[in-house]
Amino acid sequence: MSFRFNFDVDDSGDRITTPEPVAGNFSVSVTSNIKEEKEQQISTQAEPCEIISLSVPTVSSIVVDAVYYKNQQLWKRQIDDVQFQLAQQDSMDGSNESAMVKAMVEDKNASDVIKGVYEGGLKTWECSIDLLNYIVDYSDEISKLINGGNVLEIGCGTALPSLHILRNISGACVSMQDYNKDVLELVTMPNVLSNTDLEPPSGGDSPGYKIHVDGDTETCEIDLDYRRTQVLFGDNTDNVIGERDIPELTKDEAEAADAQILNYADIKSRCEFIAGDWSEIEKELRRYERQHSFNLILTSETIYETSNYKKLHDLLACALAKPAAKSMGGNEKALPLPMALVAAKTLYFGLTGSVLTFKQYVRSQGIFNIECVWQSGGSMNREILCLTWQAPPQHI
Ligand SMILES: C[S@@+](CC[C@H](N)C(=O)[O-])C[C@H]1O[C@@H](n2cnc3c(N)ncnc32)[C@H](O)[C@@H]1O
């Protein structure tokens, strides 16, 4: 299934719509001359690396869909709701738009990936669900491996695997990376908040949350202004608000409330967000010798272009933790080895990347072992590959 953007917003104001299906096949866009020119201009300059901390979306409410897997549930921001925010911001002030937002607002039929401008992070791709299920199936091993340490999700987009880890593995610190800062702010951060500190209550509506169930699908509108009013006015909230009449907050009040929401948010110290091109991130991590040793690295649907293999591989080699001395020999019980799990389709039709060529590339570099640890089977096979250090990595 191929997803296309559509920025027409229903002016009835009803923003709760059917949850979008998980994205399947890619459609990479180079259709109009304008876009080709833009891509040529932009693709020569890789997105710079920027490390940002959690913030509350600057809107009055967000709409999230329930995602079910293995008897568990997560919430993720609805793409229609993101489109609604972009369309509103565009009509108010188009001046601060990024290349990604401009491309999407200008072209309502923008495709899944616009090379060098937008790399597909606003929606959830099939293989990230595979990765999520795999993490649940091997939850004991994964918990031992993380062991209160750091996890990195490369090309996270909606970041479902990271959300699961943040919710279920205590003490884990998760860094979430995406090419586009906008993706991190529009979906990744709202998803982190709506699965932790702003999580919808189970068992129906409650103040600040409007739940909508339609057959098997469940959607919730989280009223951020209600929450803001709550942190500003505490026990007096209901008097201030009245039944349905939430007072409009000034910009200063909203900012003060957001700062307080984040002060209360235990999750803030357990997550960070890294925007930019993989080559820039690797440079940044090396340059400042940041704490960037990750016991577990996750990535899904990121090997669709062979031209990206080198930078993805180099980032893995820079960021994956070195095995603890004990796990490299001796009589002591081996500790789990740091590993990177790469979920991907076996073939990407019409694109250059594939599992086979990625494996060949990794083997040709002589740094990691790579093996398939899971396959979906069927005509459109999907796989999970596991990369571990080939030998004590003195050469890195
Ligand atoms: C198709 S999306 C997959 C998103 C998510 N992992 C999923 O499976 O739902 C590809 C992801 O890889 C990231 N990506 C692709 N090329 C990149 C590059 N050169 N530098 C940084 N990130 C890149 C994008 O930001 C995007 O989130």
The ligand as an ORCA input file, in Angstrom:
! r2SCAN-3c Opt
* xyz 0 1
  C      10.935      4.675      5.738
  S      11.261      5.569      7.150
  C      11.087      4.340      8.412
  C      10.610      4.936      9.698
  C      10.444      3.935     10.859
  N      11.692      3.318     11.199
  C       9.426      2.892     10.521
  O       9.822      1.771     10.152
  O       8.234      3.159     10.649
  C      13.032      5.744      7.033
  C      13.678      6.434      8.226
  O      15.091      6.489      8.044
  C      15.571      7.797      8.283
  N      16.616      8.088      7.288
  C      16.666      7.682      6.008
  N      17.777      8.138      5.405
  C      18.447      8.845      6.344
  C      19.692      9.558      6.339
  N      20.462      9.626      5.270
  N      20.071     10.163      7.471
  C      19.298     10.107      8.584
  N      18.130      9.442      8.648
  C      17.707      8.825      7.547
  C      14.381      8.718      8.104
  O      14.431      9.764      8.988
  C      13.189      7.829      8.397
  O      12.741      7.983      9.696
*
